[in-house]
Amino acid sequence: MATSKCSKSASCCSKKQSASILKKSMTKNELLSEIASTTGLNKKQVSSVLDELGVQIERHVKKNAVGSFTLPGLLKISTKKVAARKAQKGVPNPFKPGELMDIPARPATTRIKVTALKKLKEMAQN
């Protein structure tokens, strides 16, 4: 049977903590310290979890990969391939009527879209 490394009682970990409002965003170091203190893990372990999360996201959105990653309840990251655009010459300039302009070619790209899911939307409302 595995034992928990949490120094706190088991009842504290099962309760949902109410989120306090922050007046400024946290730095990475502040975030690691906060998560470490609330979970009972050390900062090195928390840092390795966040690093692994980044690796998993990269594996999902890389070229020729599945193209989407979901952090359950919070957000969904998806990719969309955008085709290349050919150059256009002699197009009317919308800002200077009567003048023609050239639009340069644009290479094919992959766009990233991050969508907030239900739990994250509810957090923002409350």
Z-matrix of the N, CA and C atoms (Angstrom, degrees):
N
C 1 1.449
C 2 1.524 1 108.93
N 3 1.315 2 116.26 1 129.05
C 4 1.459 3 120.85 2 -178.60
C 5 1.516 4 109.89 3 -78.16
N 6 1.327 5 115.51 4 141.14
C 7 1.456 6 120.08 5 177.90
C 8 1.514 7 109.21 6 -104.50
N 9 1.299 8 116.23 7 146.76
C 10 1.445 9 121.72 8 -179.97
C 11 1.519 10 110.34 9 -80.94
N 12 1.327 11 116.83 10 141.69
C 13 1.457 12 121.15 11 178.23
C 14 1.521 13 111.24 12 -88.31
N 15 1.322 14 116.96 13 1.16
C 16 1.458 15 121.49 14 -178.88
C 17 1.521 16 109.67 15 -67.58
N 18 1.324 17 117.05 16 127.33
C 19 1.455 18 121.10 17 -179.45
C 20 1.522 19 111.21 18 -80.67
N 21 1.311 20 117.51 19 -12.51
C 22 1.454 21 122.20 20 -179.42
C 23 1.529 22 109.80 21 -87.16
N 24 1.321 23 116.48 22 166.11
C 25 1.454 24 119.63 23 178.23
C 26 1.523 25 109.95 24 -69.16
N 27 1.325 26 116.76 25 156.78
C 28 1.462 27 121.53 26 -176.91
C 29 1.520 28 111.79 27 -65.12
N 30 1.319 29 118.16 28 -26.23
C 31 1.460 30 120.27 29 -178.01
C 32 1.527 31 112.23 30 -68.93
N 33 1.337 32 117.81 31 -29.08
C 34 1.467 33 119.07 32 -178.87
C 35 1.516 34 111.75 33 -70.95
N 36 1.318 35 116.89 34 -31.94
C 37 1.459 36 120.12 35 -177.56
C 38 1.524 37 111.68 36 -75.73
N 39 1.315 38 117.47 37 -25.27
C 40 1.461 39 119.96 38 -178.83
C 41 1.525 40 111.85 39 -83.29
N 42 1.336 41 118.02 40 -21.32
C 43 1.455 42 121.15 41 179.25
C 44 1.517 43 110.01 42 -78.96
N 45 1.315 44 115.43 43 145.05
C 46 1.453 45 120.87 44 176.50
C 47 1.521 46 108.15 45 -85.16
N 48 1.340 47 116.86 46 124.06
C 49 1.447 48 120.61 47 -179.77
C 50 1.518 49 109.44 48 -80.52
N 51 1.331 50 115.74 49 140.95
C 52 1.458 51 118.13 50 175.80
C 53 1.521 52 107.51 51 -79.60
N 54 1.308 53 115.51 52 136.21
C 55 1.457 54 120.91 53 -176.60
C 56 1.519 55 109.64 54 -80.99
N 57 1.339 56 115.61 55 127.80
C 58 1.456 57 119.49 56 175.99
C 59 1.525 58 108.92 57 -85.31
N 60 1.293 59 115.77 58 154.20
C 61 1.453 60 121.45 59 -177.62
C 62 1.523 61 109.10 60 -82.82
N 63 1.337 62 116.43 61 134.66
C 64 1.455 63 121.71 62 177.96
C 65 1.518 64 109.40 63 -103.16
N 66 1.314 65 116.75 64 142.10
C 67 1.465 66 121.61 65 179.34
C 68 1.524 67 112.52 66 -92.06
N 69 1.349 68 117.73 67 -19.74
C 70 1.463 69 121.54 68 175.08
C 71 1.520 70 108.50 69 -142.12
N 72 1.332 71 116.10 70 154.50
C 73 1.454 72 119.77 71 -177.09
C 74 1.525 73 110.44 72 -73.19
N 75 1.327 74 115.46 73 151.76
C 76 1.460 75 121.61 74 -177.90
C 77 1.523 76 110.73 75 -83.52
N 78 1.318 77 115.22 76 150.50
C 79 1.457 78 120.28 77 170.29
C 80 1.526 79 107.17 78 -80.68
N 81 1.315 80 116.44 79 170.71
C 82 1.465 81 119.84 80 179.64
C 83 1.523 82 110.41 81 -60.66
N 84 1.328 83 117.14 82 -42.55
C 85 1.463 84 121.28 83 -178.83
C 86 1.525 85 111.03 84 -64.58
N 87 1.333 86 117.48 85 -41.53
C 88 1.463 87 121.25 86 177.90
C 89 1.526 88 110.63 87 -64.28
N 90 1.321 89 116.85 88 -40.22
C 91 1.456 90 121.66 89 179.10
C 92 1.522 91 110.76 90 -63.41
N 93 1.337 92 116.46 91 -45.77
C 94 1.470 93 120.48 92 178.83
C 95 1.526 94 110.77 93 -60.95
N 96 1.324 95 117.14 94 -43.46
C 97 1.472 96 121.04 95 179.66
C 98 1.521 97 111.67 96 -63.31
N 99 1.330 98 116.42 97 -42.41
C 100 1.470 99 121.32 98 -179.31
C 101 1.529 100 111.17 99 -64.54
N 102 1.326 101 116.53 100 -46.84
C 103 1.465 102 119.97 101 179.44
C 104 1.514 103 110.43 102 -64.89
N 105 1.321 104 117.38 103 -40.67
C 106 1.468 105 121.41 104 179.70
C 107 1.523 106 111.04 105 -62.55
N 108 1.322 107 117.26 106 -42.30
C 109 1.462 108 119.47 107 -178.32
C 110 1.527 109 112.34 108 -70.05
N 111 1.330 110 118.35 109 -34.09
C 112 1.466 111 120.07 110 -178.48
C 113 1.522 112 112.91 111 -82.39
N 114 1.330 113 118.41 112 -26.14
C 115 1.461 114 119.93 113 -178.33
C 116 1.517 115 113.98 114 -96.40
N 117 1.316 116 116.88 115 -18.70
C 118 1.460 117 119.11 116 -177.90
C 119 1.520 118 112.90 117 88.17
N 120 1.320 119 117.27 118 1.60
C 121 1.461 120 121.46 119 175.82
C 122 1.526 121 108.14 120 -87.94
N 123 1.351 122 115.87 121 163.45
C 124 1.459 123 116.78 122 175.23
C 125 1.526 124 109.47 123 -88.77
N 126 1.333 125 116.23 124 167.15
C 127 1.469 126 121.06 125 -174.96
C 128 1.523 127 111.94 126 -62.26
N 129 1.319 128 116.84 127 -33.36
C 130 1.463 129 120.35 128 -179.23
C 131 1.530 130 110.45 129 -66.03
N 132 1.328 131 116.78 130 -40.78
C 133 1.459 132 120.82 131 178.45
C 134 1.525 133 111.10 132 -66.61
N 135 1.322 134 116.96 133 -43.11
C 136 1.460 135 121.15 134 178.84
C 137 1.524 136 110.01 135 -63.02
N 138 1.325 137 116.84 136 -42.10
C 139 1.456 138 121.43 137 178.58
C 140 1.519 139 111.18 138 -61.60
N 141 1.330 140 117.21 139 -41.10
C 142 1.464 141 119.99 140 179.90
C 143 1.530 142 111.04 141 -68.27
N 144 1.330 143 118.06 142 -34.18
C 145 1.472 144 121.06 143 176.29
C 146 1.529 145 110.27 144 -64.69
N 147 1.327 146 117.45 145 -45.15
C 148 1.462 147 120.72 146 179.31
C 149 1.522 148 111.53 147 -65.95
N 150 1.337 149 116.79 148 -37.91
C 151 1.464 150 120.24 149 176.74
C 152 1.529 151 110.58 150 -63.22
N 153 1.331 152 116.74 151 -42.67
C 154 1.460 153 121.09 152 179.47
C 155 1.529 154 110.74 153 -66.27
N 156 1.329 155 117.22 154 -35.44
C 157 1.461 156 120.66 155 176.11
C 158 1.527 157 109.84 156 -61.42
N 159 1.324 158 116.78 157 -41.95
C 160 1.455 159 121.20 158 176.50
C 161 1.515 160 111.98 159 -62.09
N 162 1.331 161 117.00 160 -39.76
C 163 1.467 162 121.62 161 178.27
C 164 1.526 163 110.23 162 -64.97
N 165 1.324 164 117.28 163 -42.21
C 166 1.464 165 120.98 164 -179.85
C 167 1.532 166 110.87 165 -65.11
N 168 1.334 167 116.95 166 -40.33
C 169 1.467 168 119.93 167 177.17
C 170 1.521 169 109.73 168 -62.91
N 171 1.331 170 116.42 169 -43.80
C 172 1.462 171 120.23 170 179.19
C 173 1.524 172 111.28 171 -60.48
N 174 1.332 173 118.01 172 -41.57
C 175 1.463 174 121.86 173 179.10
C 176 1.521 175 111.76 174 -62.06
N 177 1.329 176 117.30 175 -31.99
C 178 1.464 177 121.10 176 -178.56
C 179 1.522 178 113.20 177 -80.98
N 180 1.330 179 118.06 178 -33.29
C 181 1.464 180 120.10 179 -173.68
C 182 1.528 181 113.65 180 -103.64
N 183 1.315 182 118.40 181 -1.83
C 184 1.457 183 121.65 182 179.20
C 185 1.520 184 111.36 183 -61.70
N 186 1.333 185 116.17 184 162.96
C 187 1.458 186 121.70 185 178.62
C 188 1.526 187 109.52 186 -57.87
N 189 1.317 188 117.06 187 136.72
C 190 1.472 189 125.89 188 -179.16
C 191 1.529 190 113.33 189 66.45
N 192 1.328 191 118.21 190 14.19
C 193 1.465 192 121.24 191 176.56
C 194 1.531 193 108.77 192 -94.29
N 195 1.319 194 116.47 193 -173.95
C 196 1.459 195 122.45 194 -175.74
C 197 1.539 196 111.73 195 -62.06
N 198 1.322 197 118.67 196 -32.53
C 199 1.460 198 121.00 197 173.87
C 200 1.509 199 116.36 198 93.31
N 201 1.327 200 118.91 199 1.39
C 202 1.459 201 119.31 200 175.76
C 203 1.522 202 109.87 201 -150.94
N 204 1.341 203 115.14 202 149.90
C 205 1.463 204 122.54 203 178.81
C 206 1.516 205 107.00 204 -138.10
N 207 1.336 206 116.83 205 134.34
C 208 1.456 207 121.04 206 179.24
C 209 1.519 208 109.97 207 -119.66
N 210 1.315 209 115.97 208 126.18
C 211 1.454 210 122.51 209 170.83
C 212 1.530 211 103.36 210 -96.48
N 213 1.346 212 117.46 211 102.31
C 214 1.465 213 121.73 212 -167.13
C 215 1.528 214 114.40 213 -47.24
N 216 1.322 215 114.54 214 125.66
C 217 1.451 216 121.89 215 177.30
C 218 1.511 217 114.74 216 82.70
N 219 1.336 218 118.49 217 -19.81
C 220 1.459 219 119.99 218 -174.34
C 221 1.522 220 113.89 219 -105.43
N 222 1.319 221 116.88 220 -59.10
C 223 1.455 222 118.39 221 -176.08
C 224 1.508 223 112.41 222 -154.38
N 225 1.325 224 114.25 223 160.08
C 226 1.453 225 121.84 224 176.88
C 227 1.519 226 107.51 225 -127.88
N 228 1.330 227 116.07 226 128.79
C 229 1.452 228 122.33 227 177.94
C 230 1.514 229 107.16 228 -108.23
N 231 1.328 230 116.88 229 125.01
C 232 1.456 231 119.78 230 179.83
C 233 1.522 232 109.95 231 -132.58
N 234 1.333 233 115.00 232 156.83
C 235 1.463 234 120.56 233 179.28
C 236 1.520 235 109.33 234 -113.93
N 237 1.320 236 115.27 235 152.08
C 238 1.450 237 120.89 236 177.35
C 239 1.513 238 107.86 237 -138.86
N 240 1.320 239 116.62 238 127.29
C 241 1.456 240 121.06 239 178.56
C 242 1.526 241 108.74 240 -82.87
N 243 1.329 242 115.55 241 127.57
C 244 1.454 243 122.15 242 179.21
C 245 1.521 244 107.86 243 -109.14
N 246 1.313 245 117.06 244 125.13
C 247 1.460 246 122.15 245 -176.66
C 248 1.527 247 111.26 246 -67.04
N 249 1.319 248 114.94 247 158.15
C 250 1.460 249 120.89 248 176.99
C 251 1.525 250 109.20 249 -67.93
N 252 1.333 251 115.71 250 151.64
C 253 1.457 252 121.06 251 178.99
C 254 1.524 253 108.60 252 -116.08
N 255 1.299 254 116.12 253 131.61
C 256 1.461 255 120.90 254 -179.81
C 257 1.528 256 110.37 255 -74.50
N 258 1.326 257 115.39 256 156.64
C 259 1.460 258 120.55 257 176.03
C 260 1.521 259 109.46 258 -69.76
N 261 1.319 260 116.41 259 148.01
C 262 1.462 261 122.03 260 178.92
C 263 1.522 262 108.82 261 -126.57
N 264 1.309 263 116.22 262 133.14
C 265 1.470 264 121.16 263 179.70
C 266 1.521 265 109.47 264 -115.90
N 267 1.318 266 116.06 265 144.03
C 268 1.457 267 121.11 266 176.10
C 269 1.514 268 114.52 267 72.48
N 270 1.305 269 118.25 268 34.50
C 271 1.461 270 122.91 269 179.40
C 272 1.531 271 108.23 270 -88.47
N 273 1.331 272 118.52 271 136.60
C 274 1.471 273 119.74 272 178.38
C 275 1.533 274 111.25 273 -61.34
N 276 1.318 275 115.94 274 134.54
C 277 1.457 276 121.62 275 178.96
C 278 1.531 277 108.86 276 -79.19
N 279 1.346 278 118.67 277 119.55
C 280 1.465 279 120.02 278 -177.80
C 281 1.528 280 113.10 279 -69.85
N 282 1.349 281 117.53 280 -19.42
C 283 1.458 282 120.62 281 -177.59
C 284 1.526 283 112.97 282 -93.21
N 285 1.334 284 116.22 283 -19.96
C 286 1.466 285 121.23 284 178.29
C 287 1.527 286 108.31 285 -132.87
N 288 1.324 287 117.49 286 89.39
C 289 1.469 288 120.98 287 -177.67
C 290 1.533 289 111.64 288 -55.78
N 291 1.320 290 114.22 289 138.56
C 292 1.448 291 120.35 290 179.40
C 293 1.520 292 113.59 291 91.50
N 294 1.321 293 117.29 292 -12.59
C 295 1.460 294 120.92 293 -179.38
C 296 1.530 295 109.16 294 -101.76
N 297 1.326 296 116.89 295 142.59
C 298 1.461 297 121.77 296 177.97
C 299 1.525 298 109.67 297 -101.61
N 300 1.323 299 115.59 298 152.40
C 301 1.468 300 120.14 299 179.88
C 302 1.522 301 110.12 300 -140.23
N 303 1.318 302 116.08 301 163.80
C 304 1.458 303 122.28 302 176.92
C 305 1.522 304 108.63 303 -108.47
N 306 1.332 305 116.76 304 134.78
C 307 1.461 306 122.04 305 177.21
C 308 1.516 307 107.08 306 -105.78
N 309 1.341 308 118.03 307 123.66
C 310 1.471 309 119.96 308 -178.49
C 311 1.531 310 112.21 309 -71.88
N 312 1.327 311 116.20 310 160.71
C 313 1.466 312 121.65 311 177.63
C 314 1.523 313 108.89 312 -70.57
N 315 1.315 314 115.37 313 153.29
C 316 1.460 315 121.23 314 178.00
C 317 1.527 316 107.72 315 -126.78
N 318 1.353 317 118.01 316 130.33
C 319 1.461 318 119.63 317 -179.21
C 320 1.532 319 111.72 318 -72.67
N 321 1.323 320 116.01 319 163.20
C 322 1.465 321 121.20 320 176.21
C 323 1.524 322 108.52 321 -65.54
N 324 1.325 323 116.76 322 141.01
C 325 1.460 324 121.54 323 -179.35
C 326 1.522 325 110.32 324 -137.44
N 327 1.315 326 114.69 325 169.90
C 328 1.458 327 121.52 326 173.80
C 329 1.520 328 107.40 327 -117.98
N 330 1.318 329 116.97 328 122.41
C 331 1.461 330 122.11 329 179.75
C 332 1.521 331 109.73 330 -97.03
N 333 1.320 332 115.54 331 145.90
C 334 1.463 333 122.21 332 177.23
C 335 1.525 334 108.22 333 -106.21
N 336 1.332 335 116.14 334 133.03
C 337 1.459 336 121.15 335 177.94
C 338 1.521 337 107.67 336 -124.43
N 339 1.329 338 116.62 337 128.72
C 340 1.460 339 122.07 338 178.07
C 341 1.520 340 107.16 339 -112.18
N 342 1.337 341 115.88 340 123.14
C 343 1.457 342 121.94 341 -177.98
C 344 1.521 343 109.99 342 -114.65
N 345 1.313 344 116.60 343 129.10
C 346 1.460 345 121.19 344 176.54
C 347 1.523 346 109.36 345 -74.48
N 348 1.329 347 116.59 346 135.50
C 349 1.457 348 121.21 347 178.08
C 350 1.527 349 110.31 348 -98.25
N 351 1.309 350 116.58 349 178.63
C 352 1.456 351 123.74 350 -169.50
C 353 1.535 352 113.93 351 -53.19
N 354 1.332 353 117.60 352 -48.82
C 355 1.456 354 120.41 353 -175.99
C 356 1.529 355 111.19 354 -63.72
N 357 1.328 356 117.38 355 -40.19
C 358 1.470 357 121.61 356 178.85
C 359 1.522 358 110.85 357 -67.13
N 360 1.331 359 117.19 358 -39.55
C 361 1.459 360 120.78 359 177.64
C 362 1.529 361 110.95 360 -64.02
N 363 1.336 362 115.98 361 -39.47
C 364 1.476 363 119.46 362 178.40
C 365 1.515 364 110.97 363 -66.91
N 366 1.339 365 117.85 364 -35.64
C 367 1.463 366 120.62 365 177.66
C 368 1.526 367 110.69 366 -61.86
N 369 1.314 368 116.49 367 -39.33
C 370 1.460 369 120.44 368 -178.95
C 371 1.532 370 111.53 369 -71.03
N 372 1.325 371 117.78 370 -29.14
C 373 1.471 372 121.65 371 -179.01
C 374 1.519 373 112.14 372 -77.08
N 375 1.324 374 117.51 373 -34.32
C 376 1.481 375 120.82 374 -175.06
C 377 1.486 376 112.41 375 -87.54
